[in-house]
Amino acid sequence: MEVPGSGHVQLAVVLRFVDVAVDALAAAREEVDALNVYPVPDGDTGTNMHLTVSAAREAVRQAVADRSDADVVEALEALRRGALLGARGNSGVILSEMLRAIVERLLAATSEETNARVVADALRRAAAASYAAVGEPVEGTMLTVARAAGDAAVLRAEEPRARARDVFAAAAAAARAALAATPDQLPLLREAGVVDAGGRGLSVVLDAAETVLTGRRPVPAATGLGAARTIPVPHLAPGGHALAADGPAYEVMYLLETTAERVPELRARLGGLGDSLVVVGGDPLWNVHVHVDDVGAAIEAGIDAGRPHRIRVTHFAEQRAGAAATPAGAPVGAASRSGRRVVTVSAGAGLTRLFEEAGAVVVAGGPGRRPSTGEVLAAIEASGAAEVVLLPNDEASVRVAEVAASTAAQDLGLRVAVVPTIAQVEGLAALAVHEPGRGFDRDVREMTATARHVRQGAVTVAARQAMTMAGPCEPGDVLGVVAGDFVVVGSDAFDVATQVLDRLLASGGELVTVVAGSDDPEGSLATRVAGWIEEQHPTVEVVVYDGGQDRYPLLVSVE
């Protein structure tokens, strides 16, 4: 047998995995951050795991870009090294060690072994490596989740005709079950009412591997606008966590050039200085992580063992205070207001209901009825919020929203930002990821990024004779729109709609949103289109809304 992943097709699988894993961790990052109560409730586990896998992906992509004939061995080596160099935080360092163990087992595979057994042994070794990397392993953490995944993988591989995809599916399912049981193993999690953050992040990575190999998403994301938020709120008892007065005050991390012979002494020395000790890697480069009070002593231990570099020190108290404090430069004079609201422009009655159900303040708009600056400003004032996010949902309304935002900031002392959405479906997508519980700038960035990644289109009817990108049109012709340009001219709305969706889905997608307009009051066109998507693209989720917008029987978006 070839090394799993060798050859052109298998290299593509590796490249696909790092992309899917990074995207999945990005989507789960805030949820995992919020779960982070152990070992230190500093709210960065999701971010650290995301940054670690992102560094691995960048290393893989760079290795492939540097050489046109790069093979899977080079890609896997780059993944291992990139994860080690980019590992962040306790969870990221452990995850990098697991990836290292998996890569080394894949590269050592022989022709007598089946893919299923190699993959299962790789996952088993990854779990063992995670335990070995930690100074004092604790159950109910990502270590427990890793071990459950590895054990399930080995059992599945022993079954007749088991394939690598079956092994990963079994491992991912076992990880989810083990994650759900972590509060029963770690009292702090039970008291906080959450599962382990690192275990959740590891489960996301295993789910990503299953998705790449099977095409299935084990835990589908909620697609309804205004659905219940997935970001948990832990209930921490005062003094019931590692940031109590007697807990270590600093996180120290550095890369260390040394030999394997000197690592045991380093572990012993750092273990006497603090906790959450993790040392991973191999000759000649290691990644060191520890929580201590004496930063100097931790760094001196590294100097005595070899050459430390890329030293990072985090003061936990300052990190938490910084996350909770009002951002620098925040406007004053809004003491009578509180919280954050979204003000959005709606083009139809159904869209208005959707926006309002998601908690937004709505301004009437749409084709031929664009709101004035005064109307948007009035909606900002009526929101009663100290922070406001504006969704214009129309290219011509972006400037109106910007003027209103500037006026509200100057005259009312409010903090207002515009997410420059140019279509109703972009506004729906942005509002779906809005989270008032996170920082203002971060919320705006997430909403903006989501809106920008939406590929949007529409179906409308020509009102007059004109020349389009797709050729001439006559009154009554059905027009297909992609990103604001007329790209299809036809006579049948369903045919035009499917041509638009073919273009939008050409580069892939996981979720299609279909919004029926006032010219499709029974939703028959939207229903037919949704059925076509399910038939032609069975792995893509579809959600249909009654928007009630004029002039556009159908609005569509792909995410």
Protein Blocks (a to p, Z undefined) as FASTA:
>chain_A
ZZehiajklmmmmmmmmmmmmmmmmmmmmmmmmmmmbfbdghpmmmmmmmmmmmmmmmmm
mmmmmpmkbcfklmmmmmmmmmmmmpgcjklmmmmmmmmmmmmmmmmpcfkbcfklmmmm
mmmmmmmmmmmmpmbacehiaklmmmmmmmmmmmmmmpghiafklmmmmmmmmmmmmmmm
mmmmmmklmmnopacfklmmmmmmmmmmmmmmnopafbacdfbghiacfbdcddddehia
fkbfkbcfbdcdddddddfklmmmmmmmmmmmmghiacedddfbdcdddddfblmlmmmm
mmmnmccehiacddfklmmmmmmmccehiaehilmggcjddddddfbfklmmmmmmnopa
cddedehiacdfklmmmmmmmnopabdcddekpaklmmmmmmmmmmmmmmnopacddddd
fbfklmmmmmmmgcfkbcfklmmmmmmmmmmmpccddddddfbdcddfkbpcdehiacdd
eehiafbdcfbfklmmmmmmmmmmmnopjbdcddddfklmnommmmmmmmmmmmmmmmbc
cddddekpghiabacddZZ
